[in-house]
Amino acid sequence: MRAPAGLQDLLKRTGVVIGALLLAACGAPRQAPPDAAAEKAFKVVTTFLPITLFTRAVAGDCATVTPLIPASTGPHDFQAKPGDLTALRQARVLVKNGLEMEGFLDRLIAAAGNSKLKTIDSSRGVATLETEEHDDAHGKEHAHHDDHDHTQGHDHGAVNPHIWLDPLRAVQQVETIRDGLIQADPSCAEGYRRNAAAYAAQLKQLNSEIANQLQPYRGKTFVAFHDFAPYFAQRYGLKADYLVDVPEINPTPADLQRVAAEVKRSQLKALLSEPQEGNRSFNALAKDLGVKLVVFDPMETATEQASRDPATYISVMRRNVADLRQAFGQ
């Protein structure tokens, strides 16, 4: 018994579709969805937060960026784990701040034994400031050289390492990271150039914003908990004092007396605390002087989510400036 003509047409059309599907299945093999990890097989390891942010901005989709130091841990508190050696052995590039900020690196790199690992020192070519005694918080500017001695330990050494807190020095770091990644991975050179140019433009715009906002306070002094601010202060015509050199040091009575005298002399309205700092003596000092504590984040730590977004640098710096203006009484 023959099916009605309409049903015959329907069966015929259905057969054509099924046949096409079978032909496709038996023909050229279908490509699996691209694997993100495979696409970004070029592996880059960074040290701590600002270097991770800058490197992620430049790398974009060209590389996988993995920080050695967890976002919640500062470089002063880093303790190496076996997994860090694995990361270094698998990586093609390591990006660091330099200037003795990562005193643990030399031994860690040697232990990893990766002869193909290229290290990018983002401080190369950046004008640096010497670490000075408290009577000269500005320091002395000089050119940083690649043969600068590195030491273990957590002191700042001869040169203050916090170059990333000056947005224009940060631009130099970004450009050095760009050049290093292009040399190590020329297949994505155009991507690195494009990403670095876009981020550098944002940093330059940020610098212009900060300069305009801080112009009324040129020559004023602010006091931070530890010595992280000389580059920022120099860029915007300010003076930076501090309680202790590095966060781990306990202030002496002489430190507290010196800062108290500076706060009274400058009529500062607030001391600059840090998200990582919980020093009771600093809090007590602010209370005794009748001034507020406001936060200036040197960006040595952050949340894991914040560490994944290069825009974190810009948003934190804007917030820092707003809080600094409070310290000046505005």
ZIMOMO-V519802 format. One record per residue. PSI is psi in whole degrees, 0 to 359 (999 if undefined). OMEGA is omega in radians with two decimals (none if undefined). Layout:
<<PSI | OMEGA> <PSI | OMEGA>>
This chain:
<<126 | -3.11> <142 | 3.07> <152 | 3.07> <155 | -3.07> <318 | -3.12> <319 | 3.14> <324 | 3.09> <317 | 3.13> <319 | -3.14> <316 | 3.12> <323 | -3.13> <315 | -3.13> <320 | 3.13> <319 | 3.13> <323 | 3.11> <317 | -3.13> <313 | -3.14> <318 | 3.13> <321 | 3.13> <319 | 3.13> <318 | 3.13> <320 | 3.13> <319 | 3.13> <321 | -3.12> <327 | -3.08> <349 | -3.10> <220 | -3.11> <139 | -3.12> <140 | 3.10> <142 | 3.11> <135 | 3.10> <153 | 3.09> <139 | -3.10> <139 | 3.13> <126 | -3.05> <320 | -3.12> <322 | 3.13> <322 | 3.12> <324 | -3.10> <56 | -3.08> <343 | 3.12> <113 | -2.98> <130 | -3.14> <133 | 3.07> <138 | 3.09> <172 | -3.12> <280 | -3.06> <183 | -2.81> <301 | -3.05> <325 | 3.12> <323 | 3.07> <316 | 3.13> <313 | -3.12> <318 | -3.10> <320 | 3.10> <325 | 3.10> <319 | -3.12> <320 | -3.05> <320 | -3.10> <233 | -3.14> <5 | -3.05> <338 | -3.03> <158 | 2.99> <124 | -3.10> <124 | -3.12> <122 | 3.10> <138 | 3.02> <318 | -3.07> <125 | 3.11> <150 | -3.07> <329 | -3.09> <359 | -3.08> <131 | 3.10> <161 | -3.13> <335 | 3.12> <337 | -3.04> <6 | -3.02> <134 | 3.01> <119 | -3.06> <147 | 3.10> <162 | 3.12> <325 | 3.14> <335 | 3.12> <323 | 3.08> <320 | 3.10> <316 | 3.14> <318 | 3.14> <325 | 3.13> <329 | -3.10> <344 | -3.02> <154 | 3.01> <333 | -3.07> <142 | 2.97> <129 | 3.11> <129 | -3.13> <164 | 3.04> <317 | -3.06> <194 | 3.12> <34 | 3.08> <12 | 3.11> <331 | -3.10> <68 | -3.07> <345 | -3.11> <349 | -2.89> <317 | -3.01> <313 | -3.14> <324 | -3.13> <318 | 3.11> <317 | 3.13> <319 | -3.13> <328 | -3.13> <326 | 3.07> <33 | 3.14> <98 | -3.08> <343 | -3.13> <358 | -3.09> <126 | 3.07> <132 | 3.12> <128 | 3.07> <115 | 3.06> <105 | -3.03> <351 | 3.11> <355 | -3.08> <126 | 3.10> <355 | -3.12> <133 | 3.07> <127 | -3.04> <168 | 3.12> <133 | 3.12> <147 | 3.01> <123 | -3.07> <171 | 3.01> <170 | -3.01> <339 | -3.10> <358 | 3.08> <76 | -3.05> <341 | 3.14> <326 | -3.11> <182 | -3.11> <128 | -3.06> <140 | 3.06> <167 | -3.12> <136 | 3.10> <137 | 3.13> <149 | -3.08> <340 | -3.12> <17 | 3.12> <134 | -3.12> <141 | 3.07> <140 | 3.11> <158 | 2.98> <174 | 3.13> <177 | -2.95> <5 | 3.09> <163 | -3.08> <350 | 3.12> <203 | -3.06> <338 | -3.04> <135 | 3.07> <129 | -3.01> <356 | -2.93> <48 | -3.07> <333 | -3.07> <344 | -3.11> <359 | 2.93> <113 | -3.06> <329 | -3.14> <328 | 2.97> <326 | 3.06> <323 | 3.06> <316 | 3.10> <320 | 3.11> <316 | 3.13> <318 | -3.11> <326 | 3.08> <320 | 3.06> <316 | 3.09> <309 | -3.09> <321 | 3.14> <320 | 3.13> <322 | 3.10> <317 | 3.13> <321 | -3.10> <332 | -3.05> <69 | -3.07> <343 | -3.12> <338 | -3.14> <29 | -3.05> <316 | -3.10> <322 | 3.10> <317 | 3.11> <317 | 3.13> <314 | -3.11> <314 | -3.12> <317 | -3.13> <319 | 3.14> <318 | -3.13> <318 | -3.11> <320 | 3.11> <323 | 3.11> <322 | 3.09> <320 | -3.14> <321 | 3.12> <321 | 3.07> <319 | 3.08> <316 | 3.12> <318 | 3.13> <318 | 3.11> <312 | -3.09> <317 | -3.14> <318 | 3.13> <319 | -3.08> <329 | -3.08> <358 | 3.13> <319 | -3.13> <346 | -3.03> <10 | -3.11> <135 | -3.13> <348 | -3.14> <157 | 3.13> <139 | 2.96> <157 | -3.07> <122 | 3.11> <166 | 3.14> <309 | 3.11> <171 | -2.90> <69 | -3.11> <354 | -2.84> <5 | -3.04> <325 | 3.13> <317 | 3.08> <314 | -3.11> <316 | -3.14> <319 | -3.10> <324 | -3.00> <20 | 3.03> <31 | 3.13> <174 | 3.05> <133 | -3.07> <123 | 2.97> <170 | -3.08> <161 | -3.13> <310 | -3.12> <159 | -3.10> <307 | 3.13> <156 | -2.99> <332 | -3.05> <343 | -3.06> <136 | 3.02> <132 | -3.12> <146 | 3.07> <165 | 3.04> <325 | 3.11> <322 | 3.08> <313 | -3.11> <320 | 3.12> <319 | 3.14> <314 | -3.13> <320 | 3.11> <318 | 3.13> <321 | -3.14> <319 | 3.13> <318 | -3.14> <320 | -3.13> <316 | -3.06> <354 | -3.09> <36 | 3.10> <139 | -3.08> <348 | -3.10> <152 | 2.97> <150 | -3.11> <107 | 3.05> <181 | -3.14> <152 | 3.11> <328 | -3.08> <352 | -2.96> <128 | 3.10> <35 | -3.04> <121 | -3.07> <325 | -3.10> <325 | 3.11> <317 | 3.10> <318 | 3.13> <324 | 3.13> <316 | 3.11> <318 | 3.13> <317 | -3.14> <325 | -3.11> <352 | -3.13> <30 | 3.11> <164 | -3.14> <164 | 2.91> <123 | 3.01> <159 | -3.02> <130 | 2.92> <113 | -3.02> <112 | 3.11> <3 | 3.06> <44 | 3.00> <344 | 3.06> <165 | 3.09> <179 | 3.00> <161 | 3.12> <318 | -3.13> <316 | -3.14> <326 | -3.09> <345 | -3.12> <351 | -3.05> <111 | 3.13> <338 | 3.11> <346 | 3.09> <319 | -3.14> <314 | -3.07> <316 | -3.12> <322 | 3.13> <319 | 3.13> <321 | 3.08> <319 | 3.12> <323 | 3.09> <316 | -3.11> <319 | 3.11> <319 | 3.14> <325 | 3.10> <321 | 3.11> <328 | 3.03> <320 | 3.14> <329 | 3.11> <358 | 3.06> <18 | 3.13> <999 | none>>
